[in-house]
């Protein structure tokens, strides 16, 4: 199944309810900022109050209280993830897949964060990981990561639209 179809399938399971997208990353480590970039790009198109976009930067644990108060039914975590793919490759991870993988540099791990949010909200939680080309110090995404961010945004926009949420 292609990435866009997989995103759509996951969102269809959630129904037309409250969806939170958490963008994670460090804008001073090149492609590590891809989660933040996806949130920025989505903000220009998503105007549905049932879809909430949050830029967590490199400290997503600081947003858990806010996320819990919003009572989501679906939480999508978007982050650079070194899963051994080719640069720009995207993959949807179940939380159980993350437990034995050290995909990101964020602490606590995304598995722990996701499990906590799932336990506290009963939301469906999954991670969209994008293989970075570079996580060296510096600003701006690589061309490969920028193209991947556009693909992720397009897939999310299409899936949100087809699942009944509004989009311009």
Secondary structure, 3 states (H helix, E strand, C coil): CCHHHHHHHHHHHHCCCCEEEEEECCCCEHHHHHHHHHHHHHHCCCCCCCEEEEEEECCHHHHHHHHHHHCCCEEEEEEECCCCCCCCCEEEEEHHHHCCCCCCCCCCCHHHHHHHHHHHHCCEEEEEEECCCCCCCECCCCHHHHHHHHHHHHHHHHHHHHCCCCCC
